Amino acid sequence: MPTESSCSASDATELQELPPSAKLVAKTLEYEGTRTQSQLSESTLLPVRTVRSALRTLKENDIVTARLSTMDARQQVYSLNIEPN
């Protein structure tokens, strides 16, 4: 189920112009919440390399943010940039 807040209209417009892999990663983050790159790869069934490229594209468009994991500082966790409604 999606979180209470979802992407804004401007984010939706930006997403339409992105590759399908980036859209899938963004939707997965919307439904599942914060995830690591490997968790996203497992959830989407996309290769790690494809997920990495999608995340890079999403970060460049300010749709996704990355921060260090509190469980393992070697990993980053990704989440959607969500504007309040």
C-alpha positions in Angstrom: 0.0 0.0 0.0 1.3 3.5 -0.7 2.2 5.7 2.1 -0.2 8.5 3.2 1.7 11.1 1.3 2.7 10.5 -2.3 4.6 12.3 -5.0 3.5 15.8 -5.9 2.1 16.6 -9.3 5.5 18.1 -10.4 7.2 14.9 -9.3 4.7 12.9 -11.3 5.5 15.0 -14.4 9.2 14.4 -14.0 8.7 10.7 -13.5 6.8 10.4 -16.8 10.0 11.4 -18.7 12.3 9.0 -17.0 13.2 5.4 -18.1 10.9 2.6 -17.0 13.5 1.2 -14.6 13.6 4.6 -12.7 9.8 4.6 -12.6 9.7 1.1 -11.2 12.3 2.0 -8.5 10.4 5.1 -7.5 7.1 3.2 -7.3 8.7 0.5 -5.2 10.1 3.2 -2.8 6.6 4.7 -2.6 5.0 1.4 -1.7 7.7 -0.2 0.4 9.4 2.8 1.9 13.1 3.3 2.6 15.3 0.5 1.0 18.9 -0.3 0.2 20.0 -0.8 -3.4 20.1 -4.6 -2.9 16.6 -4.6 -1.4 15.4 -2.6 -4.4 17.0 -5.1 -6.7 15.2 -8.0 -5.0 11.9 -6.2 -4.9 11.9 -5.1 -8.5 13.7 -8.2 -9.9 16.0 -5.8 -11.8 19.8 -6.3 -11.9 21.8 -4.4 -9.3 23.5 -2.4 -12.1 20.1 -1.3 -13.5 18.9 -0.3 -10.0 22.1 1.7 -9.5 21.5 3.6 -12.8 17.9 4.2 -11.9 18.8 5.6 -8.5 21.4 7.9 -10.0 18.8 9.2 -12.5 16.3 9.7 -9.6 18.8 11.5 -7.5 19.8 13.8 -10.3 16.1 14.8 -10.7 15.8 15.3 -6.9 13.1 12.6 -6.6 15.2 10.3 -4.3 17.5 11.0 -1.4 20.3 8.8 -0.1 21.7 8.6 3.4 24.0 6.2 5.3 22.3 3.2 6.8 22.2 3.2 10.6 22.5 -0.6 10.6 25.5 -0.8 8.2 27.5 2.4 7.4 28.8 0.8 4.3 25.3 0.9 2.7 23.1 3.7 1.7 19.3 3.7 2.1 17.1 5.5 -0.4 13.8 7.2 0.1 11.5 9.4 -2.0 11.6 13.2 -1.6 8.0 13.8 -0.7 6.5 17.3 -0.6 3.8 17.8 2.1 0.2 18.0 0.7 
